[in-house]
Amino acid sequence: MRLLMFDMDGTLINSGFAIANSINHVRINLGLTKLEKDYILENINDPRINASEFFYNTKEFTSEQRTLFEEYYQKNCLDNLHLYDGIEDLLKSLQNDYTLSIATNANSAYAKRMLDHLGIAKYFDTILGYNDVKNAKPHPEMVNKILKKHNILKSNAQMIGDSKKDTQAAFNAGIDSVLVNWGFSNYEKGAIETIKDLEEKISSKFNF
């Protein structure tokens, strides 16, 4: 059995408006100024930064920040939401040969709602979010939990995402990964640019 593990935001779907608007909603309520959408998205995937400090000037996320974000995101997560070109065709082509799963640092309840709204939730056997584990990516807990659930050997699994948090989580769990460059980040090297490139990476990994 072969397993493909996908990140969601920035890999399968463009949810940048909802993410940026939710962060700015929190900032406004904290008396901070709004940040540009592109600036937020460029930095949200950076594993080197402390996100709470970067976006809200606190060492850790507070309960107020989490509540403000969650309430706004819940109401607005479907706004300006769309699939990246070629994603559904890719999933259709993979579904018979692979077990497909989602490993996202979003809340899994919202993830299921968003994926269902876009008509692709049906392709995934497992949708796991930060709320389903103690440690979000880049910690390997989410990856390991999915591997265990489906009884998949590490050599038969691959992680696909647009963030270094995804590739680090895969590395920390001991599985292969692919970094894509059509999401929120803009990598100069080490990331693939097209769905065709991704298909080739998957085929190469599993000798199809």
C-alpha positions, 0 to 999 in steps of 0.5 A, a space after each residue: 500500500 502506498 500513501 500520499 500525504 498532502 498539506 492543504 493550504 497553499 498546496 491543494 487550495 488557495 485560502 490566502 484571503 481567509 488566513 490573512 484576513 483572520 490574522 488582521 482581524 486579530 491584530 485590529 482587535 489587539 490595537 495593531 495595524 493591518 499587514 499586507 496579505 502577501 507579507 503575511 503569507 510569505 512568513 506564515 510558513 517560515 519554521 524559523 519564526 515564532 508566529 505569535 511574536 511575529 504577528 501579535 507581539 506575544 511570546 505565545 498565542 493567548 486564548 484571546 488571540 485563538 478565540 478571535 482567529 477561530 471565530 472569524 475564520 469559522 465565519 469566513 473560511 470559504 471566502 475567495 476559496 479555490 483549488 489550484 489548477 489541476 489539483 482535482 484532476 491529479 487527485 482523480 488520477 491518484 485515488 485508485 493507486 494510493 491512499 490519500 490523506 491530509 496533514 494540515 496545521 489548520 483545524 481539521 473541522 474547518 479543513 473538512 468543511 473547506 475541502 467539501 465545499 470545493 468538492 475534493 474531501 471525498 478523495 481523502 481517507 484521513 484529514 488530520 489537523 493541529 487539533 488532532 495532535 499535541 504538536 503541529 508540523 514541523 513536529 512529526 507527530 501528525 505524519 506518524 499518526 497517519 502512518 500508524 492509522 493506515 499501517 503504512 511503511 515509511 518507505 511507502 509514504 510521501 509528503 507533499 506541501 508548500 512549506 518547509 514545515 511540511 518537508 521538515 515534518 516528513 524528514 523528522 518522521 523519516 519519509 520522503 517529501 516534495 516541496 511545491 512552489 505554487 502556494 504561499 511561498 516563493 522558493 528560488 530552488 528546491 521546489 517544483 513548479 507544476 502539477 506535471 512535475 509533481 506527477 513525475 516526482 510521485 511516479 519516480 518515488 513509487 516506480 510507476 
